[in-house]
């Protein structure tokens, strides 16, 4: 993935940083919490197309109308 995918900010201080990878952003949230005791938040601007498609196919919104029954990710046992 290229480009900015997540931004971490902290309302208790001036910390703000953008990341290309969600894992790096998650690590920054954890590190800032450990180092300062603050509770930073992150905003996800984008995810890889495959992640977005998998989420849509799996019906992660929880509504049956959102589920793609033709997807290999579809589970009817839930």
N, C-alpha and C positions, 0 to 999 in steps of 0.2 A: 504494500500500500504506500502510496506517495502522497505528500501533502499533509496538512494539519488534520488530525482525526479527533483530537481531544484537547481540551484546555482545562487546567487545574487552577482554581482560584481559592483564596482564603479571605473571608470577611473580617477576620481578626487581625490581619496584617496586610501588607502590600504584596504578598506572594501571588504571582500569576505566571504560568508557564504553559506553552503549547507543545504538543507531542505528536509525532508521526505514528506512533504505535500505542495502542490501548494498554498494553502491558507496562510500558514505560510510564504512562500516566497513572496507572494504578499503583505502581511502585512509588511514584512521587507523592501520592496521597498518603500512603502508609508511612513514608519517611517523614513527611511534614507533621503528621500526627505524633509520631514517636519523638521527633526533635523538639516540637513546640507545645504539644498538648492541644493544638488548635484542631478544628474540624473542617478541613478544606472540602470543597466540592469539585466535581468535574462535570463538564458538559461534553458530550460526545457529538461531534459534528458529522462524522461519517464512519461507516464500517465497510469492509470489503463487500463487493457485490454478492459473493457466494454466501456470506454470513446473512446478508439481508434476505436473500432468496430462501435460505434454510429457515430463517425465522418465520417468514411469511408462509412457507409450505407447512411448517409444523403447527401453525395456528397458535402462536404464543400469546395472542391476545385473549385466548380462552373461549372465544365464541366459535361454535361449530361452523358458522358461515364463513369464517376466515381460514378454514383449513382446506388445503388442497389434497383431496383424497387420492389423486393420481401420483402424488409425490412418494418417493421411496422413504421419506421421513414420516409419513402418515402412520399413526398408531390408533387403532380403533378399540384398544383395550383400556383406555384411560377414562 
